[in-house]
């Protein structure tokens, strides 16, 4: 069976895919990509390509999806298929860059927790129930990110490039998945992405926000199982 390379998002680690690693790890190699050693999406992709087996499946959420798309652009022949989840194929907008810069600048005075809380609040804005159930653990795990890593990942997000023209026509099986209530990488970003990939299946998860792997693990696992079946 082909290994799956899981790519964490901003301020995230293996916990982001805990429900998937448990289900798909039996008899299949699970690899966690390194997203803490570089400050550009391209460098993260190059590091993944250098360390990965000759052929593999990609799965990435948010920043992880951006890295996955860069891998598709750089080494499409190595990728058997991909799950691109709650992500953004467009370059960072000036407003987004300024917003993130302001948040990071405030950490010196307000503490890193304020930076983390801003993200967690947006993740579960659609559902007080999800915020109560998942917010504390999400906050705890994200707050363990070293501040230099958070800053490097922010630079990577700020300097990402337009990716759809570079991966358009990729012939492998792809699952494009987004929470219907995602306020960070909303559904409207995912339609053009799926349209550019001939074998893409677009799934909008009802009632789900940005961290779909955490909030709706059963639905995500169903789509990843479908991806693996399509790859064969």
QUIGINOR-V696748 format. One record per residue. N is the residue number from 1. PSI is psi in whole degrees, -180 to 180 (999 if undefined). OMEGA is omega in whole degrees, 0 to 359 (* if undefined). D_LAST is the distance of its C-alpha to the last C-alpha in Angstrom with 2 decimals. Layout:
N|PSI|OMEGA|D_LAST / N|PSI|OMEGA|D_LAST
This chain:
1|142|180|8.86 / 2|140|176|9.35 / 3|155|174|12.57 / 4|129|175|13.39 / 5|116|180|16.68 / 6|129|186|18.74 / 7|114|181|21.66 / 8|156|174|24.77 / 9|-176|179|27.00 / 10|127|180|30.74 / 11|18|185|32.65 / 12|160|176|29.53 / 13|-154|183|27.98 / 14|-24|180|25.40 / 15|-27|181|27.04 / 16|-28|184|25.39 / 17|23|184|22.03 / 18|-45|182|23.57 / 19|-30|180|21.96 / 20|-40|180|18.43 / 21|-37|179|19.07 / 22|-44|185|20.33 / 23|-44|189|17.41 / 24|-2|184|14.46 / 25|-12|181|16.57 / 26|110|176|16.56 / 27|6|181|15.05 / 28|138|180|13.45 / 29|130|177|15.70 / 30|127|182|17.14 / 31|130|176|19.22 / 32|120|181|21.91 / 33|152|178|22.99 / 34|113|176|26.73 / 35|20|183|28.29 / 36|1|186|31.80 / 37|-2|185|32.96 / 38|165|180|33.12 / 39|20|169|34.77 / 40|151|178|32.68 / 41|-39|180|29.15 / 42|-42|179|28.84 / 43|-37|176|30.00 / 44|-41|179|27.55 / 45|-44|179|24.71 / 46|-40|179|26.25 / 47|-42|179|26.58 / 48|-48|182|22.91 / 49|-41|181|21.90 / 50|-33|185|24.47 / 51|-18|188|23.40 / 52|159|171|19.59 / 53|173|185|17.56 / 54|-35|183|16.76 / 55|138|186|13.21 / 56|168|174|12.29 / 57|142|180|11.35 / 58|144|172|14.60 / 59|122|181|16.26 / 60|141|179|19.91 / 61|137|177|22.64 / 62|-121|177|25.92 / 63|-34|177|27.01 / 64|-37|176|23.66 / 65|-35|177|22.07 / 66|-42|176|24.71 / 67|-42|179|23.84 / 68|-42|179|20.13 / 69|-36|176|21.31 / 70|-36|176|23.61 / 71|-43|178|20.87 / 72|-37|180|19.07 / 73|-34|188|22.53 / 74|-32|184|23.27 / 75|59|184|20.18 / 76|-29|181|17.52 / 77|-17|180|16.31 / 78|-17|190|15.46 / 79|120|179|13.28 / 80|-28|181|9.53 / 81|169|185|10.17 / 82|147|169|13.05 / 83|115|181|14.87 / 84|111|192|18.43 / 85|131|173|20.78 / 86|61|188|24.50 / 87|-176|185|25.18 / 88|114|181|27.50 / 89|6|183|26.83 / 90|160|176|30.59 / 91|158|177|33.27 / 92|136|178|35.43 / 93|155|183|38.39 / 94|-39|180|41.93 / 95|-41|179|42.42 / 96|-45|181|39.32 / 97|-45|180|40.46 / 98|-38|179|43.96 / 99|-48|182|42.83 / 100|-39|179|40.80 / 101|-42|179|43.64 / 102|-41|178|46.13 / 103|-45|181|44.19 / 104|-37|178|43.91 / 105|-33|181|47.57 / 106|-14|182|48.48 / 107|-29|180|46.93 / 108|-36|183|50.01 / 109|-41|188|52.25 / 110|-15|182|50.14 / 111|155|183|47.68 / 112|-26|182|43.94 / 113|-33|180|43.47 / 114|-40|176|44.55 / 115|-48|180|41.77 / 116|-46|183|39.19 / 117|-34|179|40.80 / 118|-43|179|40.62 / 119|-48|183|36.84 / 120|-39|178|36.44 / 121|-40|179|38.84 / 122|-32|180|36.79 / 123|-40|188|33.54 / 124|22|181|35.08 / 125|-31|184|37.75 / 126|-17|189|36.37 / 127|105|175|36.70 / 128|-32|179|39.55 / 129|-47|178|37.75 / 130|-39|179|34.69 / 131|-42|181|37.17 / 132|-38|185|39.03 / 133|-39|190|36.04 / 134|-21|185|33.93 / 135|-49|184|36.42 / 136|-44|180|38.26 / 137|-41|178|35.27 / 138|-46|180|33.74 / 139|-45|181|37.16 / 140|-47|184|37.63 / 141|-41|180|34.38 / 142|-35|182|34.80 / 143|-13|177|38.44 / 144|-9|178|37.50 / 145|126|175|36.37 / 146|141|183|39.10 / 147|-40|177|40.99 / 148|-35|177|40.53 / 149|-43|178|36.73 / 150|-42|180|37.11 / 151|-41|179|39.29 / 152|-42|178|36.96 / 153|-36|176|34.00 / 154|-42|177|36.38 / 155|-39|179|37.23 / 156|-43|178|33.58 / 157|-40|183|33.18 / 158|-28|187|36.46 / 159|12|180|35.55 / 160|157|185|32.02 / 161|166|173|31.66 / 162|124|191|30.50 / 163|-24|185|26.83 / 164|-46|180|25.56 / 165|-22|184|27.19 / 166|-16|180|25.56 / 167|-1|181|21.91 / 168|131|179|22.40 / 169|-3|176|20.05 / 170|129|191|17.19 / 171|-3|180|14.36 / 172|166|177|11.30 / 173|137|181|10.01 / 174|137|169|12.87 / 175|118|174|14.38 / 176|117|189|18.15 / 177|136|179|19.88 / 178|141|173|23.64 / 179|133|182|26.22 / 180|-24|181|28.58 / 181|19|180|31.50 / 182|119|180|30.45 / 183|-8|182|33.77 / 184|-52|176|32.56 / 185|81|191|29.71 / 186|163|183|30.31 / 187|-33|184|28.05 / 188|-21|178|29.88 / 189|-19|191|28.34 / 190|-24|179|24.77 / 191|-52|179|25.20 / 192|-33|178|26.02 / 193|-49|180|23.16 / 194|-37|181|20.58 / 195|-29|182|22.54 / 196|-12|185|22.27 / 197|113|189|18.48 / 198|-33|183|17.30 / 199|27|180|13.91 / 200|142|171|15.41 / 201|124|181|15.90 / 202|126|179|19.22 / 203|126|175|20.12 / 204|118|185|23.70 / 205|115|184|24.29 / 206|141|174|27.74 / 207|15|186|30.47 / 208|143|178|28.59 / 209|-147|190|29.89 / 210|-40|183|28.65 / 211|70|186|27.16 / 212|-34|181|24.48 / 213|-27|180|22.62 / 214|-43|187|26.01 / 215|-33|183|27.47 / 216|60|187|24.61 / 217|-37|182|22.14 / 218|-44|179|20.91 / 219|-40|179|20.10 / 220|-43|180|18.37 / 221|-35|177|16.30 / 222|-43|181|15.30 / 223|-36|178|14.17 / 224|-38|175|12.27 / 225|-41|177|10.48 / 226|-39|177|9.75 / 227|-47|181|8.59 / 228|-35|176|6.10 / 229|-40|180|4.97 / 230|-35|178|5.35 / 231|-37|179|3.80 / 232|999|*|0.00
